[in-house]
């Protein structure tokens, strides 16, 4: 009897272990309804049979023969059954693709709530509320600079205006006539006691993803950590060449150049490996290529710079040599209007994503400033945001949005996943504000209110089914 019981137990154990697991995914019968489509006329339909116990987020990825991605179509969370995904022959910005051979393949995401650990602690301890708030009341922390700049008279300007908080020009003075040809404007810029969302802190990867940079705007410090959380370098208020700075954001380009946006000198500054000024873009002013509040910027894969001016409510674009190319945006809530720009980033296609925390919107533009789409709204429910802080586009073209939670979106604005960032040893929830996602999908999350940088394991896996591929030819008919 004991032997029979043992055999039954072994059989049940083996049977349960060979059943598809909670995360096992099987895709079968992956086919398209056509091998040739005419762009702008035909719709390609790809069908497949999915087996997944809990469901997975499925993407149909269209790419050229050389592997260059053209478009990624999010089918959402799919479970067991037969599914169809359609492609209209357009790329990620809505343009018809050129004639040629394309591959359609499936990728699917499986999301988890990642493990998180404290990576570094360098902001004031949140528990000591009194000392944490002292910098805001300390008048000695203010820095004031005065000077003059010339403006054309196509718009009214304010003479003898006083900038009372990081680019906010008061109406103290005389407003000149709009017909005046050239106006010399006196300005006084005072730093300190500024709006937190205009400055705050910043997290960015270092060259070749071998370190982490953090900016503490209240202390005017740039801190570089190694990947074990040890401080490598601390720059306080001045670069090594003596240049005084008020850093608010920092980016590392694909060529491993380090750039920061500086509210002291109203420009972007490139710093070399010795932490000296190497190059600059922009200066104070309201004309093309000049800034009142360059609080966020990004660099695309072509080396172009996009700088968000929080006071002008405009985006300035420069080429890799720092030459001004164009600008767009105005104050408001329309298609190409902004209220409070918090952060910007770009995808591998060169499209720009702008987080407007004043309008609770994420806005998407092409590389020439043409509006593509926007999404988001204020809501305490699951379909909106009650808090927004920053955004980040990963090397895999996923869009991370930070607010009350950490949200993951595809490039078309479809929410793929979200979770609350919690303490590793308790149920305490962190307030994420800044993030850098490494190529291995490790997250470094800045939480200023909690005085910490949190490192999280990869929150998702991406699987590409090597058998779920179909080829399609795109060809326009001869006239």
KOLDRENMAR-879702 format. One line per 2 residues: their letters; for each residue x, y, z of C-alpha. Coordinates in Angstrom, 2 decimals. Layout:
% residues N
A) X/Y/Z; ...
***
This chain:
% residues 479
XX) 0.00/0.00/0.00; 2.90/2.33/0.80
XX) 4.44/1.67/-2.61; 1.16/2.51/-4.38
XX) 0.83/5.76/-2.42; 4.41/6.69/-3.28
XX) 3.85/6.00/-7.00; 0.67/8.10/-7.02
XX) 2.47/10.95/-5.26; 5.35/10.89/-7.75
XX) 2.90/10.80/-10.69; 0.95/13.80/-9.38
XX) 4.18/15.72/-8.68; 5.53/15.11/-12.17
XX) 2.18/15.89/-13.82; 1.87/19.24/-12.03
XX) 5.44/20.19/-12.89; 4.93/19.47/-16.58
XX) 1.78/21.56/-16.77; 2.29/25.02/-18.32
XX) 3.42/27.31/-15.53; 1.88/30.59/-14.54
XX) 4.19/32.42/-16.94; 4.39/29.85/-19.75
XX) 3.36/31.31/-23.10; 2.77/29.41/-26.34
XX) 2.04/31.05/-29.72; 0.79/28.88/-32.56
XX) -0.54/29.32/-36.11; 1.06/32.72/-36.65
XX) -0.10/33.77/-40.13; -0.98/36.88/-42.15
XX) -3.93/37.29/-44.50; -1.76/38.68/-47.29
XX) 1.84/38.68/-48.46; 1.48/41.89/-50.47
XX) -0.17/45.14/-49.38; -0.63/48.53/-51.00
XX) 0.11/51.24/-48.40; -2.80/53.56/-47.80
XX) -5.26/51.05/-49.24; -4.78/47.61/-47.70
XX) -4.81/46.55/-44.06; -2.59/43.64/-43.08
XX) -4.11/41.28/-40.50; -1.86/38.95/-38.50
XX) -3.57/36.09/-36.66; -2.26/33.72/-34.00
XX) -3.41/31.31/-31.30; -2.18/32.23/-27.82
XX) -1.90/30.00/-24.79; -1.17/31.89/-21.58
XX) -2.54/31.12/-18.15; -2.50/34.70/-16.82
XX) -2.17/36.58/-20.09; 0.68/38.65/-21.50
XX) 1.04/42.04/-23.16; 1.65/41.37/-26.86
XX) 3.33/43.67/-29.37; 3.41/43.24/-33.14
XX) 6.75/44.64/-34.29; 7.17/45.64/-37.95
XX) 10.75/46.02/-39.11; 12.78/46.30/-42.29
XX) 14.88/43.41/-43.56; 17.94/44.96/-41.91
XX) 16.19/44.81/-38.54; 15.41/48.52/-38.23
XX) 12.09/48.88/-36.42; 9.35/50.73/-38.28
XX) 6.42/50.45/-35.88; 5.38/48.63/-32.75
XX) 1.67/47.90/-32.30; 0.45/47.18/-28.80
XX) -2.35/44.61/-28.69; -2.72/44.96/-24.93
XX) -3.12/42.20/-22.38; -4.15/39.01/-24.21
XX) -5.21/35.67/-22.78; -6.00/32.25/-24.22
XX) -7.61/32.31/-27.63; -7.25/33.39/-31.26
XX) -6.23/37.01/-31.74; -5.82/39.43/-34.65
XX) -3.54/42.46/-34.94; -3.78/44.84/-37.88
XX) -1.21/47.08/-39.57; -2.15/49.91/-41.92
XX) 1.24/50.26/-43.62; 2.27/53.33/-41.60
XX) 5.29/53.97/-39.42; 5.42/55.24/-35.86
XX) 4.71/58.88/-36.84; 1.81/57.97/-39.12
XX) 3.61/58.16/-42.48; 3.15/55.49/-45.16
XX) 6.21/53.27/-45.35; 8.27/52.99/-48.51
XX) 8.09/50.05/-50.90; 10.10/47.06/-49.76
XX) 10.22/43.87/-47.74; 9.12/43.93/-44.10
XX) 8.93/41.39/-41.29; 6.13/41.18/-38.76
XX) 6.99/39.43/-35.52; 5.59/39.09/-32.03
XX) 7.14/40.18/-28.76; 5.42/39.69/-25.45
XX) 6.00/41.25/-22.04; 5.68/39.61/-18.67
XX) 5.64/42.10/-15.82; 6.55/41.65/-12.18
XX) 6.74/43.93/-9.17; 10.52/44.23/-8.93
XX) 12.64/43.85/-5.84; 13.95/47.21/-4.65
XX) 16.84/48.16/-2.39; 18.32/51.43/-1.22
XX) 21.19/52.29/-3.57; 22.38/55.51/-1.95
XX) 21.27/58.06/0.61; 22.58/61.57/0.21
XX) 19.72/64.05/0.55; 18.86/65.34/4.04
XX) 17.16/62.84/6.29; 13.41/63.25/5.88
XX) 12.90/62.32/9.53; 14.60/65.53/10.64
XX) 11.95/67.85/9.24; 13.43/70.94/10.88
XX) 16.89/70.60/9.33; 15.42/69.45/6.02
XX) 13.47/72.69/5.63; 16.26/75.03/6.77
XX) 17.68/75.62/3.26; 14.34/77.10/2.17
XX) 14.46/79.76/4.88; 18.19/80.48/4.72
XX) 18.61/83.79/2.91; 22.36/83.16/2.64
XX) 21.72/80.40/0.10; 20.40/82.89/-2.43
XX) 22.60/83.88/-5.34; 21.91/87.08/-7.25
XX) 23.28/88.10/-10.64; 22.59/91.33/-12.49
XX) 23.29/92.44/-16.04; 21.74/93.60/-19.29
XX) 20.66/92.02/-22.54; 19.20/93.40/-25.77
XX) 15.87/92.35/-27.26; 14.10/93.20/-30.47
XX) 10.87/95.14/-30.22; 8.52/92.74/-31.94
XX) 7.05/92.03/-28.52; 6.70/94.13/-25.41
XX) 9.39/93.73/-22.81; 9.74/94.90/-19.22
XX) 12.67/97.13/-18.35; 14.28/97.01/-14.91
XX) 12.43/93.76/-14.34; 13.41/91.68/-11.35
XX) 13.61/87.90/-11.61; 12.39/86.77/-8.22
XX) 12.47/82.98/-8.60; 14.41/81.07/-11.23
XX) 13.30/83.00/-14.24; 10.03/84.52/-13.03
XX) 10.14/88.13/-14.27; 8.15/90.52/-12.11
XX) 6.39/93.58/-13.47; 8.56/96.04/-11.57
XX) 9.53/98.65/-14.12; 8.31/100.26/-17.27
XX) 6.82/98.36/-20.20; 8.26/99.66/-23.46
XX) 6.32/100.29/-26.62; 6.06/97.40/-29.06
XX) 7.34/99.74/-31.76; 10.73/100.35/-30.15
XX) 13.49/98.90/-32.32; 16.02/97.75/-29.72
XX) 15.48/97.61/-25.95; 18.17/97.13/-23.31
XX) 16.69/95.29/-20.36; 18.20/95.21/-16.88
XX) 17.69/91.99/-14.98; 18.36/90.65/-11.52
XX) 18.18/86.88/-11.12; 17.76/85.45/-7.64
XX) 18.20/81.73/-6.95; 16.87/79.99/-3.89
XX) 13.33/79.43/-2.55; 12.37/78.35/-6.08
XX) 9.47/76.16/-7.06; 10.45/72.58/-6.45
XX) 9.00/71.15/-9.65; 10.99/73.62/-11.71
XX) 14.26/72.47/-10.17; 14.30/69.50/-7.81
XX) 16.75/66.64/-8.28; 17.93/64.60/-11.25
XX) 19.11/61.04/-11.84; 21.09/60.06/-14.96
XX) 23.40/57.30/-16.10; 27.11/57.98/-16.50
XX) 29.28/57.20/-19.55; 28.79/53.64/-20.83
XX) 26.37/53.03/-17.95; 29.25/52.52/-15.48
XX) 28.05/55.08/-12.93; 25.10/57.15/-11.75
XX) 24.86/60.93/-11.56; 22.56/62.71/-9.12
XX) 21.90/66.41/-8.76; 20.84/68.04/-5.53
XX) 19.57/71.45/-6.63; 19.15/72.75/-3.09
XX) 22.83/72.18/-2.31; 23.82/72.89/-5.92
XX) 25.79/69.64/-6.00; 26.50/67.05/-8.69
XX) 27.32/63.66/-7.20; 28.69/60.69/-9.14
XX) 28.27/57.18/-7.70; 29.73/53.89/-8.82
XX) 27.28/51.01/-9.25; 27.88/49.90/-5.66
XX) 26.54/53.21/-4.36; 29.94/54.68/-3.43
XX) 30.59/58.34/-4.15; 33.21/58.88/-6.85
XX) 33.06/62.63/-7.21; 31.18/65.57/-5.71
XX) 31.04/68.95/-7.43; 29.78/71.77/-5.18
XX) 28.59/74.99/-6.85; 31.68/75.30/-9.06
XX) 33.29/73.20/-11.78; 37.01/72.46/-11.49
XX) 37.81/75.45/-13.71; 35.96/77.78/-11.33
XX) 32.77/78.11/-13.39; 29.92/78.75/-10.94
XX) 26.83/76.63/-11.74; 23.27/76.05/-10.62
XX) 22.67/72.58/-12.14; 19.12/71.28/-12.57
XX) 19.42/68.36/-15.00; 22.14/66.23/-16.58
XX) 22.36/63.89/-19.57; 24.99/61.59/-20.97
XX) 24.92/61.47/-24.79; 25.43/58.37/-26.93
XX) 29.00/59.56/-27.48; 29.43/59.62/-23.67
XX) 29.64/63.41/-23.47; 28.23/64.79/-20.20
XX) 25.92/67.81/-20.47; 24.07/69.70/-17.76
XX) 21.49/72.48/-17.79; 22.59/75.42/-15.68
XX) 20.27/78.10/-14.29; 23.20/80.21/-13.13
XX) 24.39/80.89/-16.68; 21.13/80.08/-18.53
XX) 22.74/77.51/-20.81; 23.72/73.91/-21.39
XX) 27.29/73.11/-20.40; 29.37/70.18/-21.59
XX) 31.87/69.03/-19.00; 34.97/66.98/-19.77
XX) 36.46/64.08/-17.83; 38.25/66.55/-15.53
XX) 34.97/68.30/-14.68; 35.84/71.47/-16.56
XX) 33.65/73.39/-18.97; 34.24/72.18/-22.52
XX) 31.37/73.67/-24.54; 28.12/75.61/-24.09
XX) 24.75/76.07/-25.82; 22.53/79.12/-25.32
XX) 22.56/82.12/-23.00; 20.12/84.38/-21.17
XX) 17.40/86.00/-23.27; 14.03/85.59/-24.90
XX) 15.12/85.31/-28.52; 15.74/82.20/-30.63
XX) 18.21/79.88/-28.93; 18.21/81.85/-25.66
XX) 16.68/80.81/-22.36; 14.89/82.17/-19.31
XX) 14.67/78.81/-17.54; 16.35/75.81/-19.23
XX) 15.07/73.28/-16.72; 15.12/70.09/-18.82
XX) 16.74/68.82/-22.00; 17.46/65.67/-23.98
XX) 19.81/64.54/-26.76; 18.61/62.32/-29.62
XX) 20.60/59.59/-31.38; 21.66/62.07/-34.07
XX) 23.19/64.40/-31.50; 20.45/67.05/-31.68
XX) 19.58/68.90/-28.47; 16.04/69.70/-27.32
XX) 15.85/72.18/-24.46; 12.64/72.87/-22.54
XX) 12.35/76.41/-21.23; 9.93/76.31/-18.32
XX) 9.33/80.05/-18.33; 8.98/80.57/-22.10
XX) 6.93/77.34/-22.38; 8.93/76.52/-25.50
XX) 11.15/73.75/-26.82; 14.37/74.88/-28.52
XX) 16.16/72.53/-30.93; 19.88/72.72/-31.71
XX) 22.05/70.53/-33.92; 25.09/68.63/-32.63
XX) 27.28/71.73/-33.17; 24.99/73.83/-30.99
XX) 23.44/75.79/-33.85; 19.84/76.86/-33.27
XX) 17.36/75.10/-35.60; 13.82/75.79/-34.42
XX) 11.52/76.29/-31.47; 7.87/75.55/-30.78
XX) 5.27/75.84/-28.04; 3.28/78.46/-26.17
XX) 1.46/78.80/-22.88; -1.91/77.03/-22.75
XX) -3.56/73.63/-22.90; -3.85/73.13/-26.68
XX) -2.14/70.68/-29.00; 1.22/72.47/-28.98
XX) 0.86/74.43/-25.75; 2.36/73.84/-22.31
XX) 1.70/74.88/-18.73; 4.57/73.46/-16.63
XX) 7.14/71.37/-18.48; 8.75/68.94/-16.06
XX) 10.90/66.74/-18.30; 11.47/65.68/-21.90
XX) 13.03/62.70/-23.64; 13.16/61.17/-27.13
XX) 12.81/57.68/-28.64; 15.01/55.91/-31.19
XX) 12.91/57.37/-34.03; 13.69/60.93/-32.96
XX) 10.19/61.61/-31.61; 9.99/63.86/-28.56
XX) 7.95/63.20/-25.40; 7.12/66.11/-23.11
XX) 5.67/65.82/-19.62; 3.42/68.77/-18.78
XX) 2.64/68.52/-15.08; 0.46/71.62/-15.24
XX) -1.97/70.03/-17.71; -1.36/66.43/-16.53
XX) -0.45/65.48/-20.10; 2.20/63.50/-21.93
XX) 2.69/65.05/-25.36; 4.38/63.52/-28.41
XX) 6.00/65.50/-31.23; 8.13/64.56/-34.21
XX) 11.69/65.83/-34.60; 10.48/68.98/-36.38
XX) 8.09/69.98/-33.61; 4.96/68.68/-35.31
XX) 2.32/67.59/-32.81; 1.46/63.87/-33.00
XX) -0.70/63.10/-29.97; -1.22/63.64/-26.26
XX) -2.74/61.64/-23.44; -3.37/61.82/-19.71
XX) -5.65/63.76/-17.39; -6.00/64.51/-13.71
XX) -7.78/61.67/-11.94; -7.54/59.78/-8.67
XX) -8.80/56.68/-10.50; -6.91/54.17/-12.64
XX) -7.39/56.06/-15.91; -5.39/59.17/-15.07
XX) -2.78/60.71/-12.78; -3.09/62.40/-9.42
XX) 0.62/63.25/-9.41; 3.22/63.54/-12.17
XX) 6.94/64.21/-11.78; 9.09/63.05/-14.73
XX) 9.42/60.72/-17.72; 12.16/58.62/-19.31
XX) 12.39/56.69/-22.60; 14.44/53.49/-22.42
XX) 16.81/52.06/-25.02; 14.03/49.55/-25.78
XX) 11.61/52.40/-26.57; 9.45/52.00/-23.49
XX) 8.15/55.12/-21.80; 8.45/55.34/-18.01
XX) 6.21/57.92/-16.30; 6.71/58.72/-12.63
XX) 3.98/59.95/-10.33; 2.24/58.31/-7.43
XX) 3.33/55.07/-9.08; 5.86/54.05/-11.71
XX) 4.02/53.59/-15.01; 5.24/51.88/-18.18
XX) 3.76/52.91/-21.55; 4.41/52.03/-25.14
XX) 5.20/54.83/-27.59; 1.53/55.21/-28.57
XX) 0.41/56.00/-25.04; -0.93/52.57/-24.06
XX) -0.33/51.73/-20.41; 1.42/48.39/-20.07
XX) 2.10/48.16/-16.36; 2.29/50.13/-13.11
XX) 3.36/49.52/-9.54; 4.02/51.33/-6.29
XX) 7.62/51.65/-5.14; 7.87/50.22/-1.63
XX) 10.52/49.83/1.02; 12.24/46.44/0.87
XX) 11.66/45.76/4.56; 8.27/47.32/5.13
XX) 5.08/48.44/3.46; 6.26/52.06/3.38
XX) 5.75/53.61/-0.06; 8.35/55.82/-1.70
XX) 7.60/58.90/-3.79; 9.47/58.37/-7.08
XX) 10.44/61.53/-8.95; 13.41/60.77/-11.24
XX) 14.56/57.61/-12.98; 17.30/56.15/-15.13
XX) 16.78/52.75/-16.79; 19.91/50.83/-17.74
XX) 20.11/48.49/-20.78; 19.86/45.46/-18.44
XX) 16.53/47.00/-17.25; 17.84/47.83/-13.79
XX) 16.09/50.95/-12.49; 17.67/53.74/-10.45
XX) 14.91/55.86/-8.94; 15.45/59.18/-7.20
XX) 13.14/59.81/-4.25; 14.01/63.27/-2.83
XX) 11.20/63.26/-0.26; 12.64/60.00/1.09
XX) 16.29/61.14/0.84; 17.21/58.07/-1.20
XX) 18.07/56.58/-4.56; 16.38/53.19/-4.94
XX) 17.73/50.46/-7.20; 15.13/48.06/-8.61
XX) 15.54/44.79/-10.44; 14.11/44.51/-13.95
XX) 10.31/44.97/-13.78; 9.66/42.98/-16.94
XX) 11.00/40.44/-19.41; 10.62/40.63/-23.17
XX) 10.40/37.45/-25.21; 10.56/37.31/-28.99
XX) 9.08/34.15/-30.49; 11.49/33.10/-33.25
XX) 8.73/31.15/-35.03; 6.11/33.90/-34.87
XX) 7.37/35.78/-37.94; 5.74/36.54/-41.28
XX) 7.13/38.45/-44.27; 5.15/41.02/-46.19
XX) 5.90/43.07/-49.31; 4.79/46.68/-49.49
XX) 4.43/47.91/-53.05; 2.59/50.75/-54.65
XX) 0.92/50.04/-57.99; 2.55/51.50/-61.10
X) 0.82/54.56/-62.51
***
